[in-house]
Amino acid sequence: MMNNIDIRQYIINNFKEDSVSDIKKSINMSIESKSDDPLIGLGVLFELMWKNSDNNIKNNILENIRKGLN
């Protein structure tokens, strides 16, 4: 069984050569599928986004999450 680090690296490697458009398409398809399976991949992408965002962007992300919870 793969551990979390292997899964992260696997997902990162799958997207490394993708264009922004390809990544957007994958995200949209994952969300539209309404399946729980893509949640791990989306979580890894979220982690990358979070780590590469400044505090203003993080606050914007948090506000958008909060709006979605209402």
Phi, psi and omega in degrees: 000140181283143173270174185302321182295319177297319179295314178304309183297321178301313181293315179301315180297325179294332183259350188308318184266000183283149174281169176301319179298318178296318180295316178300315179299316179297318179298311181299318179296321179297316181291316182294335181292337181055024178263151177282339184303317182286355184299326179296313179298317178296325177296320178294317178297320177298317179301317178297317179298314182300314182293335183256018181248144174279176185298325179295316179293319178300317178297322178296317177301313181298319178297319179294321176297314181301317178300320181291339181278347181275000000 
